[in-house]
Amino acid sequence: MRIDKWLASVNVIKRRTVASDMVKSGVVFINGLKAKASKNVAIGDRVTIEYLKGAKNYKVLDIPKTKTIPKTKKDEYVKEIL
C-alpha cells in the first residue's frame, strides 16, 4: 500500500490529500529515507513524520485490506514509538 494511502487509512493523518502534501513536502520518512508518494510500506517499516514541534515515529504492524479502518482498531495496524 502506498505511504499516503496508509497514513490516511490507519488514521495517522485525517485526509489522504493532506498525507500526499506532507509526502511531497518531504516531511515523511520510511526507515530513515525520504518517502515519495508512490513508495509502498511493508510490515515492520518505521515511518517518521517531522512536524514543526518535533518528529513522531510509527511502526507498521499490518496493512489494511480496506480503504479505512475504525479508529478503535488503529492499534492493530500502527504503533507509535517514543
Backbone torsions as a table, in degrees:
resi	resn	phi	psi	omega
1	MET	NA	138.8	179.6
2	ARG	-63.6	149.4	-176.4
3	ILE	-60.3	-41.5	-178.5
4	ASP	-67.3	-37.6	176.1
5	LYS	-66.8	-41.8	-178.4
6	TRP	-63.7	-45.4	-179.7
7	LEU	-58.5	-39.8	-179.6
8	ALA	-76.9	-40.3	-174.5
9	SER	-73.1	-26.9	178.0
10	VAL	-96.7	12.0	173.9
11	ASN	65.7	29.1	171.9
12	VAL	-77.4	-40.8	176.0
13	ILE	-124.8	140.2	-170.2
14	LYS	-66.2	-40.8	-175.9
15	ARG	-127.8	147.9	-178.8
16	ARG	-66.2	-34.7	179.2
17	THR	-63.8	-37.7	176.7
18	VAL	-66.9	-41.9	178.1
19	ALA	-61.5	-43.0	178.5
20	SER	-62.7	-42.0	178.5
21	ASP	-63.7	-39.0	178.9
22	MET	-65.3	-41.1	178.6
23	VAL	-64.1	-45.0	-179.7
24	LYS	-63.5	-33.6	-179.3
25	SER	-81.3	-4.2	172.5
26	GLY	83.8	26.8	179.3
27	VAL	-104.1	1.6	179.7
28	VAL	-110.3	129.5	-179.4
29	PHE	-125.1	142.9	174.5
30	ILE	-118.5	118.9	-178.5
31	ASN	53.4	38.9	176.4
32	GLY	84.9	-4.4	-180.0
33	LEU	-108.0	139.6	179.4
34	LYS	-59.5	129.8	-175.4
35	ALA	-88.5	147.9	169.1
36	LYS	-106.6	157.8	-176.2
37	ALA	-60.3	-29.2	-177.6
38	SER	-84.2	-4.7	-178.3
39	LYS	-68.7	130.9	178.1
40	ASN	-88.9	144.9	174.6
41	VAL	-98.8	152.0	178.6
42	ALA	-130.3	161.7	178.6
43	ILE	-61.0	131.8	-179.8
44	GLY	97.7	-11.8	178.0
45	ASP	-66.7	152.7	175.1
46	ARG	-110.4	123.3	-178.9
47	VAL	-109.0	129.0	178.5
48	THR	-118.0	133.3	175.1
49	ILE	-119.3	122.2	-178.9
50	GLU	-95.5	102.9	175.4
51	TYR	-88.2	170.3	178.9
52	LEU	-63.9	-33.5	-178.1
53	LYS	-90.9	4.7	179.7
54	GLY	136.6	170.3	-176.3
55	ALA	-94.5	149.0	172.5
56	LYS	-119.3	136.1	-178.4
57	ASN	-113.7	139.0	179.9
58	TYR	-132.2	150.3	174.1
59	LYS	-114.6	132.7	179.9
60	VAL	-79.6	116.9	179.6
61	LEU	-96.4	-31.7	-178.9
62	ASP	-160.1	160.6	177.8
63	ILE	-107.0	123.9	-179.9
64	PRO	-68.0	147.7	179.1
65	LYS	-90.4	-17.4	-178.9
66	THR	-111.7	172.0	-177.3
67	LYS	-64.7	-41.6	178.1
68	THR	-135.6	159.4	176.4
69	ILE	-123.1	156.7	174.8
70	PRO	-64.9	145.7	-179.2
71	LYS	-60.9	-26.3	179.7
72	THR	-69.7	-20.2	-178.9
73	LYS	-100.5	9.6	-177.9
74	LYS	-57.4	-37.4	-177.2
75	ASP	-65.0	-18.4	178.0
76	GLU	-79.2	-18.9	-174.0
77	TYR	-111.2	-26.7	-175.3
78	VAL	-144.9	145.0	177.4
79	LYS	-129.2	127.2	177.6
80	GLU	-81.3	129.0	-178.6
81	ILE	-102.1	131.2	-178.8
82	LEU	-87.2	NA	NA
